[in-house]
Amino acid sequence: MTTGSDVPPLAPGKLPLIGHAAPLIKDRLAFVQSLRAHGPAVRVKVGPKTLTVINSTELIHKMLTSQSDEFTKGLLFEKLKLFGKDALPVAEGKPHLRRRRMMQPAFHREQIAGYVNTMRETVQPYIAAWDGGAPIDLKTEMQLMTQGVVMSALFSSTPRRAPAHQILNSVDTVFRTALQRALLPVSALERLPTRGNRKARAAGVALRSAVAEIIAEHRAHPDAYDDIVSLLLTARDETGATLPDDEILAEVTGLLAAGSETTAVVLAWLFHELGRNPELERQLHEEVDSVLAEGPLTAERVPRLVLTRRLVSETLRLYSPAWLVTRQAISDVRLGEFLLPAGSDVIWSAYAVHRDPALYPDPLRFDPDRWLPDRPQPPKGAFIPFGSGKRMCMGDAFAWTEATIITALVASRWRLRPTPGTVRPVGAITTHPSSLRMVPELRQHTLAGKAR
Ligand code: HEM
């Protein structure tokens, strides 16, 4: 039986017609964090839409694991079907499970070790091309690098700068549109021939045609490649069926989308924090110099970069890209003490959880040492940058390794100096810096010719 108290409370501050749209537009990140004050789950109104925000780590964990079959991925992912409707991040039910089983081997921890050399070789030219003293837009630079890394793992090609930029812009446009549409009160607006909608459609087409060419090339020369696309071309499900080209295409664009912007913003935030903390930067240089003194960064050497990894952990905590992830209740769902009626749109936010003072002491302080093994670790379910359960990020091990390698290689050569101005987190498809221009400065030992 349901009672009035089963339904999560409505957050205060709702205005007629627009509901909570005003604080959501003004500062989404501050708004999602403010909601924890209203209990483990709370409802907000955006125009005619009602969204239920789950604040409690225990309920988020249940929703993502033991009760995951009671939810679909929901609003945001529905809109991301612009990439193709069956790609892993947006597929549902049995097709999702089947696809995940087919693709997972490419992302196993042991497999990742095999990508280390490719990762290193892919990012080195980007890092070497910076001009000392000239400011760079760090988020874009990191996006180009992470996109290059995903591309080289996917289809053994390191993109030249111009086409890479084009793919990057297309992914950006599709992302921006998906987020706007998820928060848009009326779906009919999506179909209007507005400039924005036309641009989104064109971006989807451009992206697919760039990737289709690559797939055709792999089919034409199957022996020339040993990468994720070749794995997808030969992978079979339990019935023995292979994936048709359009589904491979959807997976490739899905991986490019899921795997480049996320890691890029984490790296941008990491260097932003280092730029403000010379002592940490000095410790990082010491670690990186000592590991690289023995030779190039290989899979055997990556685990020795322990401070580098703690820096990545702390950045994933404080600047979690996943500030808004959606779900939808398939039928009436009992989640803890709450009843979510069938069709309820639900949100969870790793960003908000990771900044909860009840879970992390002094949560706004960037402190990689909180991850030292002898320190108390966060409570269960409190560190969820990659989600949890059957929809947990498939690229988590890939992302850890990639972020560690890029941090170490940048730090081995450059110091990134801050430029004047405030850098604010912005909640878009990921949590990105409002603007982040930094000035690369060659490190002294590099000037002396000892760079690697
Ligand atoms: C720091 C970097 C990254 C972060 C923070 C991140 C975060 C996430 C999160 C939170 C989800 C789960 C969304 C949900 O529960 O609805 C997810 C899913 C996914 N991620 Fe990542 N991700 C990162 C990097 C990557 C990389 C590098 C790849 C691949 C190259 C990747 C591939 C995927 C895929 C395929 C899914 C969908 C899995 C499924 O639905 O079964 N991600 N990611």
Boltz pocket constraint, residues with backbone or C-beta under 6 A from the ligand:
constraints:
  - pocket:
      binder: B
      contacts: [[A, 73], [A, 88], [A, 89], [A, 90], [A, 91], [A, 100], [A, 150], [A, 254], [A, 255], [A, 258], [A, 259], [A, 260], [A, 262], [A, 263], [A, 266], [A, 320], [A, 321], [A, 322], [A, 325], [A, 326], [A, 384], [A, 385], [A, 386], [A, 387], [A, 388], [A, 390], [A, 391], [A, 392], [A, 393], [A, 394], [A, 395], [A, 396], [A, 398], [A, 399]]
      max_distance: 6.0
